[in-house]
């Protein structure tokens, strides 16, 4: 596992975020272990509203990946649901980017 990967984690209005923090770090470190292009990540979870708001939480995950950072935002009725959705989107985008960069003959000529 990539112990050098720095993962910044912020949460607002979540009394105990240790399980969410551990899940985010585990998933991001696992993704970083697949290649040497990811140097860090930022995770932010915030509570959006109260009561009748359909999406109560928003999670934003930014993966610091060379050559360009990748960001994903997900809204859900639970903090864990929002985090899982954002992490899944980041994983999909990072893998797609790696696949594109792994085939230089298909890169657009600029």
VMD Tcl script that builds the backbone (N, CA, C; Angstrom):
set m [mol new atoms 330]
animate dup $m
set s [atomselect $m all]
$s set {name element resname resid chain x y z} {
  {N N UNK 1 A 0.841 -1.182 0.000}
  {CA C UNK 1 A 0.000 0.000 0.000}
  {C C UNK 1 A 0.881 1.238 0.000}
  {N N UNK 2 A 0.436 2.270 -0.664}
  {CA C UNK 2 A 1.196 3.503 -0.825}
  {C C UNK 2 A 1.095 4.353 0.449}
  {N N UNK 3 A 2.052 4.213 1.334}
  {CA C UNK 3 A 2.040 4.940 2.606}
  {C C UNK 3 A 2.429 6.403 2.431}
  {N N UNK 4 A 3.078 6.746 1.319}
  {CA C UNK 4 A 3.509 8.123 1.087}
  {C C UNK 4 A 2.412 9.018 0.530}
  {N N UNK 5 A 1.309 8.452 0.097}
  {CA C UNK 5 A 0.224 9.243 -0.480}
  {C C UNK 5 A -0.421 10.090 0.614}
  {N N UNK 6 A -0.465 11.397 0.383}
  {CA C UNK 6 A -1.090 12.300 1.355}
  {C C UNK 6 A -2.556 12.478 0.985}
  {N N UNK 7 A -3.446 12.197 1.928}
  {CA C UNK 7 A -4.883 12.368 1.721}
  {C C UNK 7 A -5.384 13.386 2.735}
  {N N UNK 8 A -5.820 14.527 2.237}
  {CA C UNK 8 A -6.410 15.557 3.095}
  {C C UNK 8 A -7.893 15.241 3.237}
  {N N UNK 9 A -8.414 15.280 4.452}
  {CA C UNK 9 A -9.809 14.939 4.707}
  {C C UNK 9 A -10.450 16.035 5.535}
  {N N UNK 10 A -11.589 16.538 5.056}
  {CA C UNK 10 A -12.339 17.554 5.793}
  {C C UNK 10 A -13.798 17.140 5.832}
  {N N UNK 11 A -14.430 17.394 6.957}
  {CA C UNK 11 A -15.866 17.143 7.039}
  {C C UNK 11 A -16.504 18.237 7.881}
  {N N UNK 12 A -17.729 18.557 7.499}
  {CA C UNK 12 A -18.480 19.573 8.229}
  {C C UNK 12 A -19.723 18.936 8.830}
  {N N UNK 13 A -19.978 19.223 10.064}
  {CA C UNK 13 A -21.177 18.756 10.755}
  {C C UNK 13 A -21.305 17.239 10.815}
  {N N UNK 14 A -20.184 16.537 10.838}
  {CA C UNK 14 A -20.212 15.089 11.018}
  {C C UNK 14 A -19.556 14.780 12.359}
  {N N UNK 15 A -20.304 14.243 13.319}
  {CA C UNK 15 A -19.760 14.036 14.659}
  {C C UNK 15 A -18.605 13.040 14.699}
  {N N UNK 16 A -18.712 11.921 13.973}
  {CA C UNK 16 A -17.638 10.926 13.978}
  {C C UNK 16 A -17.349 10.527 12.538}
  {N N UNK 17 A -16.286 11.069 11.995}
  {CA C UNK 17 A -15.969 10.812 10.588}
  {C C UNK 17 A -14.811 9.835 10.409}
  {N N UNK 18 A -14.393 9.169 11.484}
  {CA C UNK 18 A -13.215 8.305 11.399}
  {C C UNK 18 A -13.417 7.135 10.438}
  {N N UNK 19 A -14.598 6.549 10.392}
  {CA C UNK 19 A -14.851 5.435 9.466}
  {C C UNK 19 A -14.832 5.930 8.024}
  {N N UNK 20 A -15.403 7.112 7.771}
  {CA C UNK 20 A -15.391 7.679 6.420}
  {C C UNK 20 A -13.972 8.019 5.988}
  {N N UNK 21 A -13.210 8.580 6.893}
  {CA C UNK 21 A -11.811 8.922 6.610}
  {C C UNK 21 A -11.026 7.653 6.249}
  {N N UNK 22 A -11.203 6.595 7.038}
  {CA C UNK 22 A -10.481 5.342 6.789}
  {C C UNK 22 A -10.877 4.739 5.446}
  {N N UNK 23 A -12.163 4.770 5.117}
  {CA C UNK 23 A -12.633 4.230 3.834}
  {C C UNK 23 A -12.046 5.011 2.662}
  {N N UNK 24 A -12.056 6.337 2.761}
  {CA C UNK 24 A -11.513 7.178 1.688}
  {C C UNK 24 A -10.017 6.926 1.509}
  {N N UNK 25 A -9.284 6.891 2.600}
  {CA C UNK 25 A -7.836 6.662 2.509}
  {C C UNK 25 A -7.528 5.288 1.940}
  {N N UNK 26 A -8.258 4.274 2.366}
  {CA C UNK 26 A -8.023 2.920 1.866}
  {C C UNK 26 A -8.265 2.843 0.351}
  {N N UNK 27 A -9.391 3.379 -0.104}
  {CA C UNK 27 A -9.723 3.323 -1.532}
  {C C UNK 27 A -8.738 4.130 -2.370}
  {N N UNK 28 A -8.377 5.313 -1.905}
  {CA C UNK 28 A -7.460 6.161 -2.674}
  {C C UNK 28 A -6.047 5.580 -2.697}
  {N N UNK 29 A -5.599 5.029 -1.601}
  {CA C UNK 29 A -4.271 4.403 -1.576}
  {C C UNK 29 A -4.226 3.176 -2.494}
  {N N UNK 30 A -5.294 2.421 -2.515}
  {CA C UNK 30 A -5.370 1.261 -3.399}
  {C C UNK 30 A -5.285 1.697 -4.862}
  {N N UNK 31 A -5.971 2.760 -5.206}
  {CA C UNK 31 A -5.931 3.292 -6.572}
  {C C UNK 31 A -4.535 3.807 -6.905}
  {N N UNK 32 A -3.890 4.457 -5.952}
  {CA C UNK 32 A -2.541 4.991 -6.165}
  {C C UNK 32 A -1.515 3.882 -6.326}
  {N N UNK 33 A -1.755 2.744 -5.703}
  {CA C UNK 33 A -0.814 1.625 -5.794}
  {C C UNK 33 A -0.731 1.038 -7.197}
  {N N UNK 34 A -1.747 1.271 -8.015}
  {CA C UNK 34 A -1.793 0.694 -9.357}
  {C C UNK 34 A -0.825 1.362 -10.324}
  {N N UNK 35 A -0.421 2.588 -10.057}
  {CA C UNK 35 A 0.480 3.334 -10.952}
  {C C UNK 35 A 1.188 4.398 -10.125}
  {N N UNK 36 A 2.152 5.062 -10.726}
  {CA C UNK 36 A 2.926 6.085 -10.007}
  {C C UNK 36 A 2.522 7.495 -10.415}
  {N N UNK 37 A 1.294 7.678 -10.877}
  {CA C UNK 37 A 0.856 8.981 -11.356}
  {C C UNK 37 A 0.096 9.794 -10.312}
  {N N UNK 38 A -0.322 9.164 -9.232}
  {CA C UNK 38 A -1.135 9.833 -8.221}
  {C C UNK 38 A -0.261 10.211 -7.031}
  {N N UNK 39 A -0.255 11.510 -6.697}
  {CA C UNK 39 A 0.631 11.988 -5.637}
  {C C UNK 39 A -0.108 12.428 -4.379}
  {N N UNK 40 A -1.434 12.505 -4.434}
  {CA C UNK 40 A -2.200 12.914 -3.267}
  {C C UNK 40 A -3.671 13.025 -3.601}
  {N N UNK 41 A -4.456 13.383 -2.593}
  {CA C UNK 41 A -5.890 13.531 -2.796}
  {C C UNK 41 A -6.475 14.416 -1.711}
  {N N UNK 42 A -7.626 14.964 -2.024}
  {CA C UNK 42 A -8.362 15.782 -1.078}
  {C C UNK 42 A -9.805 15.286 -1.044}
  {N N UNK 43 A -10.344 15.138 0.156}
  {CA C UNK 43 A -11.716 14.682 0.332}
  {C C UNK 43 A -12.426 15.688 1.228}
  {N N UNK 44 A -13.586 16.141 0.796}
  {CA C UNK 44 A -14.385 17.056 1.615}
  {C C UNK 44 A -15.830 16.573 1.607}
  {N N UNK 45 A -16.400 16.434 2.798}
  {CA C UNK 45 A -17.794 16.028 2.928}
  {C C UNK 45 A -18.503 17.110 3.720}
  {N N UNK 46 A -19.638 17.552 3.193}
  {CA C UNK 46 A -20.381 18.587 3.906}
  {C C UNK 46 A -21.869 18.279 3.917}
  {N N UNK 47 A -22.497 18.723 4.961}
  {CA C UNK 47 A -23.946 18.593 5.076}
  {C C UNK 47 A -24.562 19.794 4.374}
  {N N UNK 48 A -25.478 19.522 3.445}
  {CA C UNK 48 A -26.063 20.593 2.646}
  {C C UNK 48 A -27.272 21.239 3.289}
  {N N UNK 49 A -28.133 20.449 3.848}
  {CA C UNK 49 A -29.353 21.031 4.374}
  {C C UNK 49 A -29.975 20.146 5.424}
  {N N UNK 50 A -31.103 20.565 5.855}
  {CA C UNK 50 A -31.819 19.841 6.891}
  {C C UNK 50 A -33.257 19.638 6.427}
  {N N UNK 51 A -33.916 18.651 6.964}
  {CA C UNK 51 A -35.333 18.466 6.706}
  {C C UNK 51 A -35.665 17.929 5.335}
  {N N UNK 52 A -36.326 18.754 4.528}
  {CA C UNK 52 A -36.893 18.315 3.260}
  {C C UNK 52 A -35.914 18.338 2.082}
  {N N UNK 53 A -34.669 18.667 2.302}
  {CA C UNK 53 A -33.688 18.687 1.221}
  {C C UNK 53 A -33.462 17.263 0.726}
  {N N UNK 54 A -33.613 17.023 -0.596}
  {CA C UNK 54 A -33.467 15.654 -1.095}
  {C C UNK 54 A -32.046 15.105 -0.960}
  {N N UNK 55 A -31.057 15.961 -1.103}
  {CA C UNK 55 A -29.678 15.527 -0.947}
  {C C UNK 55 A -29.105 16.228 0.269}
  {N N UNK 56 A -28.862 15.485 1.308}
  {CA C UNK 56 A -28.408 16.088 2.546}
  {C C UNK 56 A -26.902 16.262 2.626}
  {N N UNK 57 A -26.136 15.478 1.831}
  {CA C UNK 57 A -24.676 15.521 1.912}
  {C C UNK 57 A -24.052 15.635 0.525}
  {N N UNK 58 A -22.901 16.293 0.496}
  {CA C UNK 58 A -22.125 16.387 -0.739}
  {C C UNK 58 A -20.689 15.993 -0.416}
  {N N UNK 59 A -20.135 15.128 -1.256}
  {CA C UNK 59 A -18.737 14.724 -1.121}
  {C C UNK 59 A -17.990 15.182 -2.367}
  {N N UNK 60 A -16.829 15.790 -2.152}
  {CA C UNK 60 A -15.963 16.218 -3.262}
  {C C UNK 60 A -14.617 15.541 -3.058}
  {N N UNK 61 A -14.184 14.839 -4.096}
  {CA C UNK 61 A -12.891 14.159 -4.047}
  {C C UNK 61 A -12.058 14.674 -5.210}
  {N N UNK 62 A -10.847 15.106 -4.912}
  {CA C UNK 62 A -9.904 15.536 -5.942}
  {C C UNK 62 A -8.686 14.628 -5.842}
  {N N UNK 63 A -8.359 13.984 -6.960}
  {CA C UNK 63 A -7.163 13.147 -7.017}
  {C C UNK 63 A -6.080 13.953 -7.718}
  {N N UNK 64 A -4.954 14.105 -7.045}
  {CA C UNK 64 A -3.831 14.830 -7.628}
  {C C UNK 64 A -3.043 13.837 -8.483}
  {N N UNK 65 A -3.401 13.817 -9.763}
  {CA C UNK 65 A -2.860 12.849 -10.710}
  {C C UNK 65 A -2.146 13.606 -11.810}
  {N N UNK 66 A -0.944 13.134 -12.158}
  {CA C UNK 66 A -0.226 13.758 -13.269}
  {C C UNK 66 A -0.782 13.214 -14.567}
  {N N UNK 67 A -0.994 13.951 -15.605}
  {CA C UNK 67 A -0.616 15.343 -15.786}
  {C C UNK 67 A -1.694 16.341 -15.349}
  {N N UNK 68 A -2.944 15.892 -15.095}
  {CA C UNK 68 A -4.010 16.812 -14.672}
  {C C UNK 68 A -4.780 16.196 -13.513}
  {N N UNK 69 A -5.156 17.032 -12.550}
  {CA C UNK 69 A -5.951 16.565 -11.426}
  {C C UNK 69 A -7.341 16.167 -11.906}
  {N N UNK 70 A -7.970 15.278 -11.160}
  {CA C UNK 70 A -9.307 14.795 -11.488}
  {C C UNK 70 A -10.195 15.025 -10.280}
  {N N UNK 71 A -11.389 15.572 -10.509}
  {CA C UNK 71 A -12.313 15.860 -9.413}
  {C C UNK 71 A -13.662 15.199 -9.669}
  {N N UNK 72 A -14.331 14.837 -8.588}
  {CA C UNK 72 A -15.673 14.275 -8.671}
  {C C UNK 72 A -16.492 14.798 -7.494}
  {N N UNK 73 A -17.757 15.055 -7.755}
  {CA C UNK 73 A -18.677 15.519 -6.714}
  {C C UNK 73 A -19.909 14.628 -6.757}
  {N N UNK 74 A -20.366 14.225 -5.596}
  {CA C UNK 74 A -21.557 13.379 -5.515}
  {C C UNK 74 A -22.431 13.864 -4.367}
  {N N UNK 75 A -23.735 13.826 -4.584}
  {CA C UNK 75 A -24.701 14.191 -3.542}
  {C C UNK 75 A -25.528 12.958 -3.205}
  {N N UNK 76 A -25.854 12.800 -1.926}
  {CA C UNK 76 A -26.663 11.662 -1.493}
  {C C UNK 76 A -27.347 11.999 -0.175}
  {N N UNK 77 A -28.229 11.110 0.234}
  {CA C UNK 77 A -28.939 11.345 1.489}
  {C C UNK 77 A -28.132 10.926 2.713}
  {N N UNK 78 A -26.957 10.327 2.501}
  {CA C UNK 78 A -26.072 9.992 3.619}
  {C C UNK 78 A -24.645 10.401 3.264}
  {N N UNK 79 A -23.850 10.677 4.279}
  {CA C UNK 79 A -22.451 11.057 4.048}
  {C C UNK 79 A -21.694 9.908 3.398}
  {N N UNK 80 A -21.940 8.686 3.851}
  {CA C UNK 80 A -21.254 7.521 3.286}
  {C C UNK 80 A -21.658 7.301 1.831}
  {N N UNK 81 A -22.933 7.471 1.517}
  {CA C UNK 81 A -23.402 7.322 0.140}
  {C C UNK 81 A -22.761 8.336 -0.790}
  {N N UNK 82 A -22.663 9.574 -0.338}
  {CA C UNK 82 A -22.025 10.617 -1.143}
  {C C UNK 82 A -20.549 10.305 -1.343}
  {N N UNK 83 A -19.868 9.871 -0.284}
  {CA C UNK 83 A -18.450 9.538 -0.386}
  {C C UNK 83 A -18.232 8.366 -1.339}
  {N N UNK 84 A -19.015 7.301 -1.188}
  {CA C UNK 84 A -18.859 6.127 -2.058}
  {C C UNK 84 A -19.084 6.502 -3.521}
  {N N UNK 85 A -20.070 7.343 -3.799}
  {CA C UNK 85 A -20.324 7.762 -5.173}
  {C C UNK 85 A -19.172 8.573 -5.745}
  {N N UNK 86 A -18.630 9.480 -4.957}
  {CA C UNK 86 A -17.511 10.307 -5.428}
  {C C UNK 86 A -16.251 9.462 -5.618}
  {N N UNK 87 A -15.994 8.531 -4.714}
  {CA C UNK 87 A -14.833 7.659 -4.858}
  {C C UNK 87 A -14.954 6.763 -6.091}
  {N N UNK 88 A -16.149 6.256 -6.350}
  {CA C UNK 88 A -16.366 5.419 -7.531}
  {C C UNK 88 A -16.130 6.224 -8.805}
  {N N UNK 89 A -16.595 7.475 -8.820}
  {CA C UNK 89 A -16.390 8.331 -9.993}
  {C C UNK 89 A -14.907 8.637 -10.195}
  {N N UNK 90 A -14.189 8.911 -9.117}
  {CA C UNK 90 A -12.745 9.168 -9.213}
  {C C UNK 90 A -12.029 7.940 -9.751}
  {N N UNK 91 A -12.358 6.782 -9.217}
  {CA C UNK 91 A -11.709 5.554 -9.676}
  {C C UNK 91 A -11.942 5.336 -11.169}
  {N N UNK 92 A -13.161 5.525 -11.605}
  {CA C UNK 92 A -13.503 5.362 -13.027}
  {C C UNK 92 A -12.724 6.349 -13.896}
  {N N UNK 93 A -12.687 7.608 -13.478}
  {CA C UNK 93 A -11.992 8.639 -14.259}
  {C C UNK 93 A -10.484 8.409 -14.298}
  {N N UNK 94 A -9.903 8.041 -13.175}
  {CA C UNK 94 A -8.452 7.791 -13.127}
  {C C UNK 94 A -8.096 6.606 -14.019}
  {N N UNK 95 A -8.871 5.542 -13.937}
  {CA C UNK 95 A -8.585 4.369 -14.783}
  {C C UNK 95 A -8.771 4.686 -16.262}
  {N N UNK 96 A -9.812 5.457 -16.594}
  {CA C UNK 96 A -10.004 5.873 -17.990}
  {C C UNK 96 A -8.821 6.702 -18.476}
  {N N UNK 97 A -8.355 7.629 -17.646}
  {CA C UNK 97 A -7.221 8.482 -18.011}
  {C C UNK 97 A -5.963 7.652 -18.208}
  {N N UNK 98 A -5.736 6.707 -17.311}
  {CA C UNK 98 A -4.563 5.840 -17.431}
  {C C UNK 98 A -4.618 5.024 -18.720}
  {N N UNK 99 A -5.800 4.561 -19.058}
  {CA C UNK 99 A -5.941 3.783 -20.286}
  {C C UNK 99 A -5.663 4.658 -21.507}
  {N N UNK 100 A -6.179 5.882 -21.514}
  {CA C UNK 100 A -5.925 6.810 -22.627}
  {C C UNK 100 A -4.435 7.119 -22.763}
  {N N UNK 101 A -3.784 7.396 -21.644}
  {CA C UNK 101 A -2.372 7.746 -21.681}
  {C C UNK 101 A -1.491 6.545 -22.011}
  {N N UNK 102 A -2.014 5.352 -21.790}
  {CA C UNK 102 A -1.261 4.151 -22.088}
  {C C UNK 102 A -1.260 3.792 -23.562}
  {N N UNK 103 A -2.047 4.534 -24.359}
  {CA C UNK 103 A -2.113 4.283 -25.799}
  {C C UNK 103 A -1.754 5.567 -26.547}
  {N N UNK 104 A -0.471 5.931 -26.580}
  {CA C UNK 104 A -0.084 7.211 -27.190}
  {C C UNK 104 A -0.392 7.296 -28.678}
  {N N UNK 105 A -0.504 6.181 -29.369}
  {CA C UNK 105 A -0.811 6.215 -30.800}
  {C C UNK 105 A -2.230 6.725 -31.061}
  {N N UNK 106 A -3.095 6.733 -30.039}
  {CA C UNK 106 A -4.441 7.233 -30.201}
  {C C UNK 106 A -4.608 8.659 -29.716}
  {N N UNK 107 A -3.551 9.277 -29.234}
  {CA C UNK 107 A -3.626 10.635 -28.719}
  {C C UNK 107 A -3.822 11.630 -29.859}
  {N N UNK 108 A -4.646 12.643 -29.659}
  {CA C UNK 108 A -4.832 13.662 -30.696}
  {C C UNK 108 A -3.531 14.426 -30.927}
  {N N UNK 109 A -3.260 14.726 -32.157}
  {CA C UNK 109 A -2.058 15.475 -32.511}
  {C C UNK 109 A -2.349 16.969 -32.365}
  {N N UNK 110 A -1.505 17.685 -31.662}
  {CA C UNK 110 A -1.795 19.089 -31.395}
  {C C UNK 110 A -0.793 19.969 -31.898}
}
mol reanalyze $m
mol bondsrecalc $m
mol representation Tube
mol addrep $m
